[in-house]
Amino acid sequence: MASMTCLDDFESYAKRHLPKYAFDYYSSGANLEQTVKDNVAAYRRLRLYPELLRDVSKRDLSTTILGQKVDIPIAIAPTAMQSMAHPYGEVATAKAAASLKTGMVLSSWSTCSIEEVAEAAPDGLRWFQLYVYKDRDLTESLVRRAEKAGYKALFLTVDTPQLGRRYADVKNNFSLPPPLKLANFEQASQTDVVGSSDSGLAEYVASQVDQTLSWDDVTWLKGITSLPIVLKGILTEEDTREAVAHGVAGIVVSNHGGRQLDGVLATIDALPEVVKAAAGSGVEVYLDGGIRLGTDVLKAIALGARAVFIGRPVLWGLTYKGEEGVKEVLEMLKNEFNLALALSGCTSPENVPRELVRRQPQYSSNL
């Protein structure tokens, strides 16, 4: 095994070792991938202005998410079909998250079931990502299973009335390779997620996910469960105000990793608007997309995120060394964030000032 010094090393390893269809599925975005690239690039447009001569000898990286303590403000975002990266898939990821005492959002489209993941990490903090399906009984059955298995919240994805057009999946005629299956759906065999002339997953989503999803369905979901509801995919002030009005517990500022509507703004650029609109409501704001460095975590927290969620780097760690690889990814970000805190004059996520981050200065020529 190679020695990993940064998250990009994990991605390079995964690109060399994963089958092309799997790496392309995990790494690609919609259309020209403008948003995929900008999610990362946007952090480089932000500059840090540290406060010096501060006592940073004692630091506490912990915070809370929906009232649950986590040791680091870095949790795991939902990513589908993790067993393409490693045989133990989501089970390995859940164990790694539990060992770092942070949380994991399990994708509805996981290759290990709700129950298998819960049994593998019974003491871990777990949340469940949900789509609303045309079959509301199916949707409710997933909610009941998550409740019974001890998941602490539902993360409702709101930016996917249908799947974005991902050129790589179309070219590869992407399908879920046998014997893998969408483990949470008895009726969804591997053959349901096989492409014809398009991506098989896109066809499956089009046949199952309800395109009539509206704010009324957020009310419906709140009415059938006592679990907190977090909306994943919010980018604007207007939608934030609607979310607050509908009584959600949290918002993930997310553009689905650039995999849905290409050309939307990077999540770190959208974050301040959402934070401002949610201020004073009690609704917690999180962020995913483009996190590659501990300083990225610091910037997101300075701009108002309570915690960040990472997706693709977890998949690269999983490919590298399974559970241990995911642990290495989390440890790397944790250590980088800890160092960034100290060098910025901060001692915890709670005392990171907004003034720490500013836009890159723009200079105009006098010629």
C-alpha positions as CSV (number, residue, x, y, z in Angstrom):
1,M,0.0,0.0,0.0
2,A,1.2,3.5,-0.9
3,S,1.7,6.1,1.7
4,M,-1.1,8.7,1.6
5,T,-0.2,12.4,2.3
6,C,-3.4,14.1,1.1
7,L,-6.9,13.2,0.0
8,D,-5.9,13.5,-3.7
9,D,-3.6,10.5,-3.1
10,F,-6.6,8.4,-2.2
11,E,-8.4,9.5,-5.4
12,S,-5.4,8.6,-7.5
13,Y,-5.2,5.2,-6.0
14,A,-8.9,4.6,-6.6
15,K,-8.6,5.7,-10.2
16,R,-5.9,3.1,-10.8
17,H,-7.6,0.3,-9.0
18,L,-11.4,0.6,-9.5
19,P,-13.1,-0.7,-12.7
20,K,-13.6,2.2,-15.1
21,Y,-17.4,2.1,-14.8
22,A,-17.3,2.3,-11.0
23,F,-14.7,5.1,-10.8
24,D,-16.6,7.0,-13.5
25,Y,-19.9,6.5,-11.6
26,Y,-18.4,7.8,-8.3
27,S,-16.4,10.7,-9.7
28,S,-18.5,12.1,-12.6
29,G,-21.0,14.9,-12.5
30,A,-23.7,16.2,-14.7
31,N,-23.1,17.4,-18.3
32,L,-19.8,19.4,-18.6
33,E,-19.1,19.0,-14.8
34,Q,-18.8,22.8,-14.3
35,T,-20.3,22.5,-10.8
36,V,-18.2,19.4,-9.8
37,K,-15.0,21.4,-10.5
38,D,-16.3,24.6,-9.0
39,N,-17.2,22.9,-5.7
40,V,-13.5,22.4,-5.1
41,A,-12.2,25.5,-6.8
42,A,-14.5,27.8,-4.8
43,Y,-12.5,27.1,-1.6
44,R,-9.4,28.4,-3.3
45,R,-11.1,31.8,-3.9
46,L,-11.4,32.2,-0.1
47,R,-8.5,33.5,2.0
48,L,-7.9,33.0,5.7
49,Y,-7.0,36.0,8.0
50,P,-5.7,34.3,11.2
51,E,-5.7,35.9,14.7
52,L,-2.3,35.6,16.2
53,L,-0.9,35.6,19.7
54,R,-3.8,33.5,21.0
55,D,-3.4,30.6,23.5
56,V,-4.3,27.6,21.4
57,S,-2.7,25.0,23.6
58,K,-6.0,23.3,24.4
59,R,-8.4,22.6,21.6
60,D,-11.7,20.8,21.4
61,L,-12.8,19.7,18.0
62,S,-16.2,18.4,19.1
63,T,-19.7,19.8,18.3
64,T,-23.2,18.5,18.1
65,I,-25.4,17.6,15.2
66,L,-29.1,17.6,16.0
67,G,-28.3,17.4,19.6
68,Q,-26.0,14.4,19.2
69,K,-22.3,14.9,20.1
70,V,-19.6,14.2,17.5
71,D,-15.9,14.4,18.1
72,I,-15.3,16.3,14.9
73,P,-17.5,18.5,12.7
74,I,-16.9,16.2,9.8
75,A,-19.5,13.5,9.0
76,I,-20.1,11.2,6.1
77,A,-22.5,12.1,3.3
78,P,-24.7,9.5,1.6
79,T,-23.1,7.9,-1.4
80,A,-24.7,5.1,-3.3
81,M,-23.6,1.5,-4.0
82,Q,-20.4,1.5,-1.9
83,S,-19.8,-2.2,-2.4
84,M,-18.5,-1.4,-5.8
85,A,-15.5,0.2,-4.0
86,H,-15.1,-2.6,-1.4
87,P,-16.9,-5.8,-0.6
88,Y,-18.0,-4.6,2.8
89,G,-19.3,-1.4,1.4
90,E,-21.5,0.7,3.8
91,V,-20.8,-1.7,6.7
92,A,-17.1,-0.8,6.6
93,T,-17.9,2.9,6.3
94,A,-20.3,2.8,9.3
95,K,-17.7,1.1,11.4
96,A,-15.1,3.7,10.5
97,A,-17.4,6.6,11.3
98,A,-18.2,5.0,14.7
99,S,-14.5,4.6,15.5
100,L,-14.0,8.3,14.9
101,K,-17.1,9.1,16.9
102,T,-18.8,10.9,14.1
103,G,-22.0,10.3,12.1
104,M,-22.8,8.6,8.8
105,V,-25.8,9.2,6.5
106,L,-26.8,5.9,4.8
107,S,-27.9,6.2,1.2
108,S,-31.3,4.7,0.3
109,W,-29.4,3.2,-2.7
110,S,-26.9,1.3,-0.5
111,T,-25.6,-2.1,-1.3
112,C,-25.9,-3.1,2.4
113,S,-29.3,-2.8,4.0
114,I,-30.5,-0.4,6.7
115,E,-30.4,-3.3,9.2
116,E,-27.0,-4.7,8.2
117,V,-25.4,-1.3,8.7
118,A,-27.1,-0.8,12.1
119,E,-26.0,-4.3,13.3
120,A,-22.4,-3.6,12.1
121,A,-22.1,-0.4,14.1
122,P,-24.8,-0.5,16.8
123,D,-23.2,2.3,18.9
124,G,-22.5,4.5,15.9
125,L,-24.4,7.7,15.1
126,R,-26.5,7.0,11.9
127,W,-28.9,9.0,9.8
128,F,-30.9,7.8,6.8
129,Q,-31.1,9.5,3.4
130,L,-34.5,9.3,1.8
131,Y,-36.2,9.9,-1.5
132,V,-39.9,10.2,-1.8
133,Y,-41.2,7.4,-4.2
134,K,-44.3,7.2,-6.2
135,D,-45.3,4.4,-3.9
136,R,-45.8,6.2,-0.7
137,D,-46.2,2.9,1.2
138,L,-42.7,2.0,0.1
139,T,-41.4,5.4,1.3
140,E,-43.1,5.0,4.7
141,S,-41.8,1.4,5.0
142,L,-38.2,2.8,4.7
143,V,-39.0,5.4,7.4
144,R,-40.3,2.7,9.7
145,R,-37.2,0.5,9.1
146,A,-34.9,3.4,9.8
147,E,-36.8,4.2,13.0
148,K,-36.7,0.6,14.2
149,A,-33.0,0.3,13.4
150,G,-32.0,3.3,15.5
151,Y,-31.3,5.9,12.9
152,K,-31.5,9.4,14.4
153,A,-32.8,11.5,11.5
154,L,-34.1,11.5,8.0
155,F,-32.1,13.4,5.3
156,L,-34.6,14.1,2.6
157,T,-33.0,14.7,-0.8
158,V,-34.9,17.4,-2.6
159,D,-32.9,18.1,-5.7
160,T,-33.6,14.8,-7.6
161,P,-37.0,14.7,-9.3
162,Q,-35.0,12.8,-11.8
163,L,-31.4,11.9,-12.2
164,G,-29.0,14.5,-13.8
165,R,-27.5,13.5,-17.2
166,R,-24.1,12.1,-16.5
167,Y,-22.2,11.5,-19.7
168,A,-19.8,9.0,-18.3
169,D,-22.6,6.7,-17.1
170,V,-24.3,7.0,-20.5
171,K,-21.1,6.1,-22.3
172,N,-20.4,3.2,-20.0
173,N,-24.1,2.1,-20.1
174,F,-23.7,2.0,-16.3
175,S,-25.3,-0.9,-14.4
176,L,-24.9,-2.3,-10.9
177,P,-22.7,-5.4,-11.4
178,P,-23.9,-8.7,-10.2
179,P,-24.2,-10.0,-7.5
180,L,-24.6,-6.5,-6.0
181,K,-28.1,-5.1,-5.5
182,L,-29.9,-2.2,-4.0
183,A,-30.2,-3.8,-0.6
184,N,-33.1,-1.8,0.8
185,F,-35.5,-2.7,-2.0
186,E,-36.7,-6.3,-2.3
187,Q,-38.4,-5.6,-5.6
188,A,-35.3,-3.9,-7.1
189,S,-33.1,-6.7,-8.5
190,Q,-29.8,-6.1,-10.2
191,T,-31.6,-6.3,-13.6
192,D,-33.7,-3.2,-12.7
193,V,-30.5,-1.1,-12.6
194,V,-29.1,-2.2,-15.9
195,G,-28.9,0.3,-18.8
196,S,-30.2,0.0,-22.3
197,S,-29.2,3.0,-24.4
198,D,-28.8,5.1,-21.3
199,S,-27.8,4.8,-17.7
200,G,-29.7,2.0,-15.9
201,L,-29.8,4.0,-12.7
202,A,-31.3,7.0,-14.5
203,E,-34.0,4.7,-15.9
204,Y,-34.7,3.2,-12.5
205,V,-34.9,6.6,-10.8
206,A,-37.3,7.9,-13.5
207,S,-39.5,4.9,-12.9
208,Q,-39.6,5.1,-9.1
209,V,-38.9,8.6,-7.8
210,D,-41.9,11.0,-7.6
211,Q,-41.5,14.0,-9.7
212,T,-44.5,15.7,-8.1
213,L,-42.6,16.1,-4.8
214,S,-43.5,19.4,-3.2
215,W,-43.4,21.3,0.1
216,D,-46.6,19.4,1.0
217,D,-44.6,16.2,1.1
218,V,-42.3,17.6,3.7
219,T,-45.4,18.2,5.8
220,W,-46.6,14.7,5.0
221,L,-43.2,13.2,6.0
222,K,-43.2,15.2,9.3
223,G,-46.7,13.8,10.0
224,I,-45.6,10.1,9.8
225,T,-42.4,10.2,11.9
226,S,-41.0,11.8,15.0
227,L,-37.5,11.7,13.6
228,P,-35.9,15.1,12.8
229,I,-36.1,16.0,9.1
230,V,-33.1,17.5,7.3
231,L,-33.5,18.8,3.8
232,K,-30.5,18.0,1.5
233,G,-30.1,20.1,-1.6
234,I,-31.0,23.6,-0.5
235,L,-29.0,26.4,-2.2
236,T,-31.1,29.6,-1.9
237,E,-32.6,32.1,0.6
238,E,-36.1,31.4,-0.8
239,D,-35.9,27.7,-0.3
240,T,-34.3,28.2,3.1
241,R,-37.2,30.3,4.3
242,E,-39.7,27.7,3.0
243,A,-37.7,25.0,4.9
244,V,-37.8,27.0,8.1
245,A,-41.6,27.6,7.7
246,H,-42.1,23.9,7.3
247,G,-40.4,23.1,10.6
248,V,-37.4,21.1,9.4
249,A,-34.6,20.5,11.9
250,G,-31.7,21.0,9.5
251,I,-30.5,21.9,6.0
252,V,-27.6,20.6,4.0
253,V,-26.4,23.1,1.5
254,S,-25.7,20.7,-1.3
255,N,-25.7,20.5,-5.1
256,H,-25.5,16.7,-5.0
257,G,-21.8,16.8,-5.7
258,G,-22.4,18.5,-9.0
259,R,-24.4,15.5,-10.2
260,Q,-27.8,17.1,-10.8
261,L,-28.1,20.6,-12.4
262,D,-24.8,21.5,-13.9
263,G,-24.0,25.2,-13.6
264,V,-25.4,25.8,-10.1
265,L,-23.1,27.6,-7.7
266,A,-20.6,25.9,-5.5
267,T,-21.9,25.0,-2.1
268,I,-19.4,27.1,-0.2
269,D,-20.6,30.1,-2.3
270,A,-24.2,29.3,-1.5
271,L,-23.6,28.8,2.2
272,P,-23.7,32.4,3.5
273,E,-27.1,33.2,1.9
274,V,-28.6,30.0,3.5
275,V,-27.0,30.7,6.9
276,K,-28.4,34.3,6.9
277,A,-31.9,33.1,5.9
278,A,-31.9,30.5,8.6
279,A,-30.5,32.7,11.4
280,G,-32.5,32.7,14.6
281,S,-34.8,29.9,13.5
282,G,-33.0,27.1,15.3
283,V,-32.6,25.2,12.0
284,E,-29.0,23.9,11.8
285,V,-27.1,24.4,8.5
286,Y,-24.5,21.9,7.2
287,L,-22.6,21.7,3.9
288,D,-21.3,19.1,1.5
289,G,-19.4,19.3,-1.7
290,G,-15.7,19.9,-2.5
291,I,-14.2,19.4,0.9
292,R,-10.6,18.2,0.3
293,L,-8.6,19.9,3.1
294,G,-8.8,20.7,6.8
295,T,-8.8,24.4,5.8
296,D,-11.9,23.7,3.7
297,V,-13.6,22.5,6.8
298,L,-12.4,25.6,8.7
299,K,-13.7,27.9,6.0
300,A,-17.1,26.3,5.9
301,I,-17.5,26.6,9.7
302,A,-16.4,30.2,9.6
303,L,-19.1,30.9,7.0
304,G,-21.8,29.4,9.3
305,A,-21.9,25.6,8.7
306,R,-22.3,23.6,11.9
307,A,-20.6,20.6,10.3
308,V,-19.6,19.4,6.9
309,F,-20.3,16.1,5.2
310,I,-17.8,14.4,2.9
311,G,-18.7,12.0,0.0
312,R,-16.2,11.1,-2.6
313,P,-13.1,11.0,-0.4
314,V,-14.9,8.3,1.7
315,L,-15.3,6.2,-1.4
316,W,-11.6,6.6,-2.3
317,G,-10.6,5.6,1.2
318,L,-13.0,2.6,1.0
319,T,-11.3,1.5,-2.2
320,Y,-7.9,1.9,-0.7
321,K,-8.3,-0.2,2.4
322,G,-11.9,-0.7,3.3
323,E,-12.8,0.3,6.9
324,E,-9.2,1.3,7.6
325,G,-9.0,3.4,4.5
326,V,-12.1,5.4,5.5
327,K,-10.6,5.8,9.0
328,E,-7.4,7.2,7.3
329,V,-9.4,9.7,5.3
330,L,-11.3,10.9,8.4
331,E,-8.1,11.0,10.5
332,M,-6.4,13.0,7.8
333,L,-9.1,15.6,7.7
334,K,-9.4,15.7,11.5
335,N,-5.6,16.3,11.8
336,E,-5.6,19.0,9.1
337,F,-8.6,20.7,10.7
338,N,-7.0,20.6,14.1
339,L,-3.8,22.2,12.7
340,A,-5.8,24.8,10.8
341,L,-7.7,25.8,14.0
342,A,-4.4,26.3,15.9
343,L,-2.8,28.3,13.1
344,S,-5.9,30.5,12.9
345,G,-5.9,31.3,16.6
346,C,-9.0,29.2,17.3
347,T,-9.6,26.5,19.9
348,S,-12.9,24.9,18.8
349,P,-15.6,25.0,16.1
350,E,-17.6,27.2,18.4
351,N,-15.2,30.1,18.4
352,V,-14.3,30.3,14.7
353,P,-15.1,33.9,13.7
354,R,-16.8,34.9,10.5
355,E,-14.0,37.4,9.9
356,L,-11.5,34.6,9.5
357,V,-12.6,34.2,5.9
358,R,-12.6,36.8,3.1
359,R,-12.9,36.7,-0.6
360,Q,-9.7,36.6,-2.6
361,P,-8.8,40.3,-3.3
362,Q,-9.5,41.4,-6.8
363,Y,-7.0,43.8,-8.4
364,S,-7.6,45.9,-11.5
365,S,-5.0,47.2,-13.8
366,N,-4.5,50.9,-14.2
367,L,-3.2,50.5,-17.7
